[in-house]
Amino acid sequence: MSKGLALKICVITGWVIPDSEEYVTILDGQLQKKMVDSYQSLNSDEFEYALRTYGTKIKDWGKFLNLALIDDAICEYLGLRQHLSNLEEQKRIKDPEIDALPAGPVDWSEEWEKLKLSARNGTIRESFIATPIYDWLLRNGMITVSAKERWQILEDCRQAYALEMKEALQNSNSKTARAKYELLVKEGNEWREDPDLWTAVINYSKRHTVKIEAQNAIMDD
């Protein structure tokens, strides 16, 4: 650990560099090993960002700079980064066509016919429904469920997504993910102010609504 990095950490967090040269030498060696063992995916900018964002929230002002304090801040950042990475991966898997969509309105009639066929065969899978199909149906006046029913679907999907988050948290120590889960299950509508939660639940409800519409459509054919 260079003297410059040590000073940056202390300026950011308020922790103190001890006067003992031996202490600093040992800390330097241990931090270098920790970098290799646990922080390989972090570049220097991310390392400093993590300390600015999370190190300042650790209320141990005046403590000597030590590996445990640094690790608390870095692990919080790594946990959030992994959570966001998981969300992006889930979005990629569930909505594979979205990134490839051209600008402007898109004709989803072919995909809609495939969904109706899957519904007729009993093989429709909600997780594979592209959310823009809902927008296409809405633009073309093909959504038959009422506004009141759509709000109920949103609430049902909120609960379903909360259950998925709860199961995922069994294998995660992310405080950020835990906070989002607690916000999602909290009584009231405060969760709607969180962009990640709102987008996830909205997309969940779009897929569910499209499934319902496909099932309703084959009854009318």
C-alpha positions, 0 to 999 in steps of 0.5 A: 500500500503506497503512502499516497493510497493510505492518505487517500483512504484516510482523507475519504474515511476519517480513519487514522494512519498509525505512527508505527512503521511496523503496523503500516508495513504489516497492513501494507502486506495484508492489503496487497494479499487481500487485493489478490484474494478478493479485490481482483475485479476492482481497478483503482478508480472503483476502489476509491469510489467504493471507499467514498460511497461506503467507507464514509457510512462506517461510523468508526471515526478516529480508528486506525486504518485497518483491513477490516474497515477497508473490507467492510466498505469494499464488500458493500460495494461488491455486493451491490455490483453483483446484485445489479449484475444479476438484475441485468442478467435476469433482464437479458434472459427474460427480455432477449429481444429488447436490446435489438429493437430498432427505433420506433414502433415495432410490429410484434404480430408474429410473436403474438401469434406464436404466444397464442399458439403456445397458450393453446398448446399449454406451453406458454412460459411467462419468463420468455415473454418480451415486455415490448409485446405488451406495449404493442398490444396497448398501442393497438387497443388489444389489452382487454383487462381493465385498468383496475385489473391491471393494478391488481396484477401489478400488486400480485407481481410485486408480491411474486417478485418479492418472493423471488428476491427473498429466495435470492437473499438466502445466498447473498449478504448484500445489505443493499439487496436486503434494503430493497427487499424490505422496501418492496414488502413494506406496506404502502407505495414507497417502493414505487419511488425506487427505479430498480424495483418499479422497473422490475415489477412493471416488466413482471406485470407486463409479461403476466398481462400478455400471458393472460391476454394470450390465454383470453385470445385463444378462447375467442378464436 
